[in-house]
Amino acid sequence: MDSTAEPQTRSGKTAIVVMGVAGSGKSTVADLFAQQLGWTRIEGDDLHPPENVVKMAAGTPLTDADRKPWLLLICERINQTEGNQVITCSALRRGYRDILRTAEARVRFLHLSGSTELLASRIGGRTDHFMPPSLLTSQLDALEPLTADEDGVVVDVQGTPAEIVARALQALDLAIANPAQD
């Protein structure tokens, strides 16, 4: 996963997709990541069509057909948003990431990865999300890891959000917007 390549985009902007299964900390990490970079933050879950939310809340895994309109909405939001941005999206399969790469930006991936036990414990502790713990297994089964030709990195989610973000910034070779002066 070559994070040094600089593909040319028509817009000149970069979109970091914070990806992973439920419980990996996508929203928490994306918030801090965007804050540290001074980039716009987009919550991919907010772009799910209502019928997708109903299915997931009922414990029904989404199909590729369910996901495609959502992924296209994320691309549209990337295109419509000025400047660099951080977006949350599970992006579990290569085909989904291929759709996201059609956005008018350099689309890079930050895959948050953790043990099944850690992810399950995090999901079990949530009270404010439509994704039930029962869907973790289907997400892990669907997950296709990033491949060498994809612009992205894998970061372990063990540790605090600040530690995870620090590792992600280093892995993606990005500098925080306003580093503290000593």
C-alpha positions in Angstrom: 0.0 0.0 0.0 2.0 2.9 -1.3 1.2 6.0 0.6 3.8 8.1 -1.2 2.2 8.0 -4.6 0.6 11.2 -5.6 -2.0 10.5 -8.2 -3.2 13.5 -10.1 -6.8 14.5 -9.6 -8.8 17.2 -11.3 -9.7 18.8 -8.0 -6.3 18.7 -6.3 -8.0 17.6 -3.0 -7.5 14.5 -0.9 -10.2 12.5 0.8 -9.2 10.0 3.5 -11.8 7.3 3.9 -11.6 5.9 7.5 -12.8 2.4 6.9 -13.4 -0.8 8.9 -16.0 -2.9 10.4 -18.4 -1.8 13.1 -16.7 -1.1 16.4 -13.4 -0.2 14.9 -13.8 3.5 15.9 -14.3 5.1 12.5 -16.3 8.0 13.8 -14.1 8.7 16.9 -10.9 8.4 14.9 -12.2 10.5 12.0 -13.3 13.3 14.3 -9.9 13.6 15.9 -8.1 13.0 12.6 -10.0 15.7 10.8 -9.5 18.1 13.7 -5.8 17.6 13.8 -5.5 18.0 10.0 -7.9 21.0 9.9 -9.9 19.1 7.2 -13.7 18.8 6.7 -15.3 15.8 8.3 -18.1 13.8 6.6 -20.0 11.0 8.4 -20.8 8.3 5.9 -23.5 6.7 8.1 -25.5 10.0 7.7 -25.7 9.4 4.0 -27.3 5.9 4.2 -30.7 5.8 2.6 -33.5 5.3 5.2 -34.2 1.8 3.9 -30.6 0.8 4.6 -30.8 2.0 8.2 -34.0 0.1 8.7 -32.4 -3.1 7.4 -29.3 -2.7 9.6 -31.3 -1.9 12.7 -33.3 -5.1 12.1 -30.0 -7.1 12.0 -30.2 -7.7 8.2 -26.8 -7.3 6.4 -26.8 -5.0 3.4 -26.3 -6.4 0.0 -24.1 -5.0 -2.7 -27.3 -3.6 -4.3 -28.2 -1.8 -1.0 -24.7 -0.3 -0.7 -24.2 1.0 -4.2 -26.5 4.1 -3.9 -24.9 4.9 -0.6 -21.4 4.7 -2.0 -22.4 6.9 -4.9 -23.9 9.4 -2.4 -20.5 9.5 -0.6 -18.7 10.1 -3.9 -21.2 12.9 -4.6 -20.5 14.5 -1.2 -16.7 14.2 -1.8 -17.2 16.0 -5.1 -19.4 18.7 -3.6 -17.2 19.4 -0.6 -14.4 22.0 -1.0 -10.9 21.1 0.1 -9.5 18.1 1.9 -11.8 15.8 3.8 -12.0 12.8 6.1 -15.0 10.5 5.5 -16.2 7.5 7.4 -17.3 4.5 5.4 -17.0 0.8 6.1 -15.6 0.2 2.6 -15.4 -3.5 3.3 -14.9 -4.8 -0.2 -12.5 -3.9 -3.0 -15.4 -3.2 -5.3 -16.8 -0.6 -2.8 -13.5 1.1 -2.6 -13.3 1.1 -6.4 -16.6 3.1 -6.5 -15.2 5.5 -3.9 -12.1 6.1 -6.0 -14.3 7.5 -8.8 -14.7 10.6 -6.7 -12.9 13.8 -7.9 -10.2 13.6 -5.3 -7.2 11.6 -4.4 -9.0 8.9 -2.3 -6.9 7.2 0.3 -7.9 4.6 2.8 -7.2 4.4 6.6 -8.3 0.8 7.5 -8.9 0.6 11.3 -8.3 -3.1 12.3 -8.7 -4.9 15.6 -9.4 -8.2 17.2 -12.9 -9.7 17.0 -13.0 -9.6 20.8 -12.1 -5.9 21.0 -14.6 -4.9 18.2 -17.4 -7.0 19.8 -16.8 -5.4 23.2 -16.9 -1.9 21.7 -20.1 -2.6 19.8 -21.7 -4.1 22.9 -21.0 -0.9 24.8 -22.7 1.4 22.3 -26.2 2.8 22.9 -26.4 5.4 20.2 -26.0 3.5 16.9 -28.3 1.6 14.6 -25.8 -1.2 13.9 -26.5 -4.2 16.2 -23.7 -6.4 17.5 -25.1 -9.3 15.5 -23.8 -7.8 12.2 -20.2 -7.8 13.2 -19.7 -11.4 12.0 -21.2 -10.6 8.5 -19.0 -7.5 8.2 -15.8 -9.5 9.2 -16.8 -12.2 6.6 -17.3 -9.5 3.9 -14.0 -7.6 4.7 -11.5 -7.7 1.9 -8.2 -6.2 3.2 -6.5 -3.4 1.3 -4.2 -4.7 -1.4 -0.7 -3.4 -2.4 -2.1 -1.4 -5.3 -4.6 0.5 -3.1 -3.6 3.9 -1.7 -4.0 3.3 2.0 -2.7 1.9 5.3 -3.9 -0.4 8.0 -3.7 0.8 11.6 -4.4 -1.3 14.7 -7.1 0.2 17.0 -5.6 -0.9 20.2 -5.0 2.1 22.4 -6.5 5.5 22.9 -8.0 7.5 20.0 -5.1 9.9 20.2 -2.6 7.1 19.9 -4.5 5.6 16.9 -4.6 8.9 15.2 -0.9 9.5 15.8 -0.1 6.1 14.2 -2.4 6.9 11.3 -0.9 10.3 10.6 2.6 8.8 10.6 1.5 5.9 8.4 -0.1 8.2 5.9 2.8 10.7 6.1 0.5 13.6 7.0 1.3 16.4 9.4 -1.1 18.0 11.8 -2.4 21.4 10.8 -1.2 23.4 13.9 1.4 21.4 15.9 1.8 22.6 19.5 4.8 24.9 19.9 7.3 23.8 22.6 
